[in-house]
Amino acid sequence: MKGTVYLGFVNGDLSLVNLDKAEESFLLAARYAKTDYPEDSARAFLSAGWAAYCQGKMKEALAHTEMAMTLHPQMGEAFFQAAKVLMATNQVNLALPVIRKAIDLDRFYIFKAAGDGDFQKHNDTFCHFLNDLRAEKYNQILPVTQELAGQLDFYRQNSPEALHDQRLQQMDLFLDTGHNWALYDLVDFSSVLEQFRTELEKKRIWLNEDVVHTLYEEDPVNEVYRAEVKYQVEEVYQEEKTYQERVIIKPAGLWRAAVTELQTKTHMVDKTRLVSKTNWVEKTRIVMKTVEFYVGERIEKEYNGLGVLINSKSYMDNPNRVKSYVDHYNQDFVLIKAGSFSRGVGSNAKSFTVYQDFYIAQYPVTQKLWQQVMGDNPSKNKRDENCPVEQVSWYDAQSFIKKLNDQAGQNVYRLPTAREWEYACRAGSNGNYCFGDKESELGQYAWYDKNSGGRTHPVAQKKPNAWGLYDMHGNVQEWCKNEFYEPSILRGGGWNTTAYSCSFDNNSNTNILLNIRSDDFGFRLVRSE
C-alpha cells in the first residue's frame, strides 16, 4: 500500500509521489511474500519494475519484471512490461518473442502494444512481426479447423441445434475468409475452437438403429474376377565395356624404335538379366452371397457430438464380446493366457515368455474409480470422470491397490509387470504397434500428440487391440510392476508423446523415479484369482 501511494494513483496527492521510495517499498513487499505468496510477490516485483522504468532505470526495471515473470509465468502484464522495457532500450529482437508470449496469454496485448509509445518507436518492425504472427496463427488453426469440420457431418445431420450453432457458422466463415482475418480475430477464434471441440465431445446424441440379420445363400456361386500375375523373363541387353590397348603413335624408322602408348577403348557386349513382368488374367472363385433382412427390432446407440460411439446396447448385450471378468466396481478384465512374444527382428530378436495366465483391465483406472476408492481426484484434467486418472506416482498407484485389496478382503489386485503389459498390448503382433507397423494407423487406436488436443480423453474411445484392450498405446503412460530383470517402469504412450514413443521400440521410459507425478502418468490393474 505504501508503494502504491509513493507511485501515485488516480486522485492521489501528487506531492506524495516518490518513485525511488515506491520501488524500494514494492521490492520489500515482494521479498517478504516471495516464499509463501509467489503470485502476490510477482505483482509487487512488477510494480517495482514500473517504478524503476518511470525513473529511467531500465536495467533494474527489466530485472524486477523478469522476477515477476519467473514467479507468475501466466501473468501477461509481466511479459508485456518486459517487452516494453526491451523496446525502450532498442533491444527489439529480444522484445518480440516476449510480447508474443503476452499475446498468447491474452489477445488484449495486441492492442495495448500497438498503442504504446515504446513499441511505436519501432513501428515498421513491430507491424512486420504482427503480420508474420498473423500468418503463423492462421496456418496453425487451419488444419485443426479442417479436421474438426470433417468430423462435424454427424453433428450437422443428427443434432437440430447445429442449424443455429453460431460457432459452427464461425468455423464455416473462417474456412472461407480466415486468410484475411486480423490477428486479434484469429487468436479469439482459436480459443472458441478449442472450447467447441471439448463441448462436442461431452455432447451426447442417441440414435436408434435397425437390427439386421445377415444370412448366407444356400448355394455357392462361381464368381469371375481379374487377378494380377507377376512373373520374370530373361532379357538381353547391351552394356558398354572398357579395355586398354597399346597403339603405335610413331612408327619405327631406320635408326629408331616405334613409339607406343596405352589407350582406353570401349566396345558393346551382350548380357542377360531377369525382368519382372505383370499380367492380368481372369480367374474364378466360389463365394457365398449374403442376404440382410430387418428383424423388427431397434437398438439405441449413444454418440458424442463428433460421432464417436460412447456406448452401444447391442455391444453390451452381446455375449460374445471380449469380457472375461467383471469385479464389484464394474471393471472389465480380460483373461490373458500364458504365452510368448518376440521383440526385435532378425538376429536382434529376443523372445520373452509369460508363464502364468492373468486378468488385465480393459482400460486404465479412471478418475471415477479412483474417487470411489480414495475419495479424491489428483488429476489435472478433470473435465470427464471417465478420463484416466493422472498425476499419480508409482507409490500412489500402490496405495490405491492396497486400499482396493483391503476393500476386496483379499490380495488380488496389482500392477502388471512390464513383460505382462507388453504381451497383453501386442495381442499377437510382432510389429512396432499392436496393429502392425503402419504409424499412420496409430490415431485409430491411441490419443497421442498429433490428435489429443493437449489433454487426456475418456477411456475406450479408440479401437481396442485384438484382445479387447483399450488405450494401450496412448492417453496416459502406465506404471508397471518393477522386476529386477526388466527395469522398465512406465510403458505405452501418453496424450503428449510422439508416435515413436507410443511404439514397442521406445525404451526411453525406463528407470523413472517412483515418486514422480505427471499429467500423463496413469496405470491399469491386473487381477489374480
N, C-alpha and C positions, 0 to 999 in steps of 0.2 A: 504494500500500500504506500509506504514511504517513497519507494522508487517511482510509483505512478505519479505521486504529487510532484516530485522533482522533474519528471519527464514532461509533465503538463498534460491536461486533458480539457475537453470541451467545457467552457465556462469556468475554468480554473484560474487561479490568480497567477498572472504572468510573472510577478515578482518572485514567485517561489521556484520558477523553473531553473534547474541546475543540472545540466546534462551529465557532468562528471559525477556528481553525487548520485544521480539516477543510476548510472552504470554500476557504481560501487554497491548501491543497495540491492539492485537486481542480482548481481553476482553473489552477494552474501546470501540472499534467499535461495538462489539456485544451488549453492554448495550445501546448505543445510538440508534441502529437500532431495538431493541427488540420489541417496540410497533408498529411502522409504517411499518417496513420491516422485519417480523419474519423469512422469509427464508434466507435473507442476514445475519441476526443475527445468525441463525443456522450455517451458513458456517463459520462465524467468531469464534463462540464457538468451532466448530470442529477444526479449525486451532489452537486455543489456547490449546485445548486438546492435539494436536500433539506436540506442543512446550513443554508442560508440560511432555509428555511421553518421549521426547528426553532428558529431564533433569533428568529422573528417578523419577519424582514426580507423582507417579501412582494414588494416591488419588485425586489430583487435575485434572489429565488427565481424570479420569473417571467422575468426577463431571462436567467438561466442556463439555465432549462428551454427557453426559446424557441430558444436557440442549439443545444441538443441536438436539437430538432425539425427545425431547418434542416439540420444535418449528417447526421441519420439519420431521414428522413421516414417510414420504416417501423417505427420504434421506438414501439410502442403505449404503453409505460410513460411516455415523454416527454409524449405527449398527455394521458394520464391525470393526470400530475402537474401539468401546466399548468392543466387544468380544475379540479383540486383547489385550487390556489392562487387561481384566479379565484373559485371558490365561497367560499373563506375570506375573500376581500375583498369579498364580496357583488356581484360582477360576474357575475350569473347568466346574463344574456343572451349574454355573451361565452363563458361556460364551456360552455354546452350544445352548440354546434357543434363544440367541441374534443373533448368526451367522445364525441360521435358518431363522430368520426374514429377515436378509440381503439377504439370498439366495432367499427367496420368492419375494423380491423386484427386484432382478437382479441375474440371474444364474451365471454371471461373478464371483461372490464372492466365488463360489465353487473352482475355480482355484486360486483365489487370496489367499484364506485361506490355500489351500493345499501347496502353495509355501512360506508361511510366517513363519519366524523363531519361533515366539511365539507359533504358532499352532503346529509346528513340534516338539517342546519340549514334547508335549502330543500326539504324532503321533498315538499310538495304540488306545487311547480313541477316538481321532478325526475320525480315519478311521472307527471304530466301529459305531460311530454316523452317519457318511455318509452312511454306509451300511444300517442302520436302517431307515434312512430318504429315501433312495432309495426304500426300500421295502414298506414304507408307501405311498410314491408318486405313486408307481405302483398300489397299492391296491385302492388308491383314483381314479386314472384315469381309471382303467379297467372297472368298472361298467358304468361309463359315456360313454366310448367308445363303449361298448357293446350295450347300449341303443341307441346311435346315429347310430351305424351300423345297428341296427334292423329297423331304420326308413329310411334307405337310399335306400331300394329296389326301391322306387318310383323314386328317383333321378337317379339311375343307369338305369332304364328302359325307362325313358321319357326325359332324357337330354343327347344329343350326347356328350357334353363336359365331361361327367362323365368318359368316357373311358380313357381320358388323364389327369384327375384331379390328380395331384401329392399328394394332401392331402388325397384323398380317398385311394390312394395306400399306403400312410404312415400309415393310420388307419389299413388297412389290415395287413401291416407288423408288426405294434405294437401288434395286436391280436395274431399273430403267434410267435413273438420273443421278445415282450416287457419285459417279465420276465428277460431277460438277458441284457436289456439296461442299460447304465450308468445313473447316477443321472442327469447329465447335459442334456442328450438327453430326459429324461422324463420330466424335467421342460420345456424344449423347446417345446416338443410335446404338453404339457398341454395348453400352450398359443395358439398354432396353432389350437388345437381342439376347443377352445372357439371361435376363430375368424371364423372358418369354420362353426360352428353352426349358428352364427349370420348372415353370408353371405347367408347360405342356407335359413334361414327364410325370407330374403329380396328378394331372387331369385324368379322370377315369371315364372311359367310354364303353358301354356294354352293347354288344351286338348279338343278335340271335342268328344262328346258323342251322341250316337243314342238316339232318343226319342222313347221309347217303351210304348205302352199302354197295360194294363192288363184287361182282361175280365174274368168273371165267366162263366163256362159252365152252360147251362140252366138246366140240370138235376142234382140234388144232388146225391152223391154216398155214399153207405154204406161202411164204412171202418172198418176192423177188427184191433184191436190193443190190446196190453197187458197192463194191469193195475195192480198196486200193491195194495193189500188189506191188511189192518192191522186189527188184532183182538186180543182179550185176552182170555186166557184159565186158568182154575184153576188147579194148580199143587200141588201135595202132596210132601212134603219134610220132612226130619228129622232134628231136632235141639237138641243139647245137653243141658240138664238142670241139674243144680246142686242143691243139697239139703243136709241138715245136719241130722245125725243120731247118737244117743248115743249108744256106743258099750262097752260091758264089756271086759275089758282087764285083770282083775284078778277076778276070781270067788269068791263068798263068802265062808268063812270057818266056822269052829265051833265058833271061837271067833272073826271073822272079817266080815265086810260088803264087798260086791262086789265093785271093783273099776271100774269106767266107765269114758269115755271121749267122747266129741263130735267130730265126724269125718265128713269131706266133701266128698260127693259121687256124682256121676253123673249117669244119665240114658238118653236114647234117647226117644223123644216124637215126634209124627206125627203132622205136621202143614200143612196149605194150604196157597198159595199165588197166585196172578194174574200175569201171564207172557204174555208179548206182543209177538205175532207171526206175520209173514208176509207170504202172499201167492200171487202168480201171477195168474191172471185169464184173459181169453180172453173176450173182450167186443166189441161192435160195436158202431160207431158214424156216424152221417151224416155230410159229408164235401162237400164243394163246390170246385171243381177243377178250376184252373186258366189257362188262355192261354195268352201268351205275343206275340205281333206282332209289327214289325217295321213300323212306320208310315211315313218313308221317310223324316224325319227332323233330324237336328243335332243341338245341343246346345254347346256353348263354356263355359268351366269352368276354373277358374283361381286358381292355387295352388301355395303354396310356395315350395321350394326345398325339404322339408321334407314330402310333400304330404298332407298338411293341406289345406282344401278348404278356399280360401280367399273370393271369390265372385262367385256366380252362377247365370247366366242369367235366368235359369229356376226358381230359387228361387225368384229372383227379379220380374219376370213376373207372379208369382203365386198369384192370387187374394185372395187365402185363407190363405196366410202366416199371422203370428201374427203381425199385424200392425194396430194401431188404429188412429194414428195422426202423420203427418209429418209437422214440422214447417218450417219457411223460411230459417233456417240453415240446412235443410235436416236431422234433427234429428228425429229418430223414437221414438214415445211414445206409450206405451201400456196402454189401459184403464183397470184399476183395479176396479172391482165392490166392493161396501161396503160388509163387512162380518166379520167373527170372526176367531180366531185361538187359539190353546192351546199351552202352554209352560209347560214342565214338564210332569211327569207320575204319575198315581195313586193318592194318597192323596195330593201329591205336585203339581198337575196340576193346572194351573191358566188359565183362559180364558180372551182374550183381544178382543175388538171389534173396528173395523174401521167403522165409521158411515157414511162417505161420499165417493162417487166414486172419483177417481183421476187418472190422467195420469202420468206415470213414464217412464223415458228414458230407452231404451233397454240396454244401456251400459253407463259407466261413461263418464264424459266430457273428450274429447280428447285434446291433445296438439294443434291439428289443429283448433278446435273450440275456445279454449282459445286464440290462436294467432289472430283469426279473430275478436274476441270481444275486447280483451285487448291490442293487439299489441305487446305482448312479450310472452316469454315462460320460466317460472321459473323452469321447470323440470330438474332433474339431468340426467335422461336417455332420451336423445333427438334423439335416433337412428331412430325413426319412428314417424311421425306426428300423426299416428293413435293409438299410445300408450296413456294411460290415462295421463292427466296432474297430476303432483305431486309436492311436495314441496309447498303446499298451506295450509294455516291455515283456520280455520273456518271463520275468518274475511275476508280472501282473497276470499273465496267462496261467501260471502255475497256481496263483492264489485263487483264480476263478475255478480252475479244475478241482482244487481241494474242496472248495465250498460246494461245487456241484456233486462231488463224490460223497460229501457229508450228507447232503440232502437225499442222495440216492440210497444211502445206507450201505454202500459197498464201493470198493475201489475199482471202478470200471472205466472211467474216463481218463484220457491222457492226450498228449500231443503225439502226432505221428513222428516216426524217425524220418530223417532226410531220405533214407532209402525207400521206406514205405510211401512217402509222399511222391517221390519221382515215379515209382512203379505204378501208383494209382493214377497219377497225372498222365503218364504215357498211354495207359489203356491199350497196350499192344503196339504202340507206334515206336519206330526206330528213328524217326526224323527229329528235326530241331524242335518241333511242337507236337502236341497230341494229335494233330490233324495232318502231319507231314512236314514238308519243308517250305511251303509257299507262305512267305511272310505277308503277302497281300491278303491272305485269308484270316489273319490274326484278329482283325476288327470284328469278325463274326463270333469270336469266342471270348474276347477279352476287352476290358476297359484299360487302355494304356495312354501314353502321352499324346497320341495322334487323334484320339476320339473321345477322351474322357471329359473335356471341357474344364480340366483343372480340379477335379473332385472325384470322390467315390460315388458309386451308384448302387441302388438296391440290388441285392444278390439275385442270381438266377435269371437275369435279363438277356444274357447272351446264350449261344449254343452250348450244350454240355459236351464233354468228351464222350468217347464210345462207351464208357462205363457209367454214364449218367452223372458225372461230377461237374459242377459249375465253378466258374471264376478261378480256375487253377492257374491260368497264365496272367491274370490281371486283377484289377480292382484294388487289392491290397497284397503286399508280400506277406508270407505266412511263416510264423515261428514254427520250428520243428524241435523235436527232442534231440538233445546232443548225444552223440556216440563218439567214443574215442577214435574209432576208425573212420568216421565221417564228420569232419569239422564243420560242415555247412549247418547254419542255424536258421537262416531265412531262405525260403525257396519261393519261386514264382516271381511274377512281375507285379507292379502296382500301377495305380492310375497315372503316375508321373514318370514311369520308366519307359525306356525305348523298347522297340520291338526286339532288339538283340537281348536286352536284359530280361525279357519275358521268356527267352528260349532256354532249352536244356544246356546249351553251350556256355551260358553265363555262369561264371564261378565267382563273381565279384561280391556276392552277398554271403561271404564266408567270414567266420571269426568275428561276428558282430558282438559288441559288448551287450551283455544280457540285460543291463539296466537302461538301455537306450529306448526312448519312445519316439514315435514319428506318426504323422497322419497318413502314412501308407504302410504301417505295420499292423497286421492283424493275425488271426490264426483260425484253424479249424480243428475239430475234435476227432479223436479215434476212440472207439468203444470196444472193450474186450468183454467177452461173455464168460 
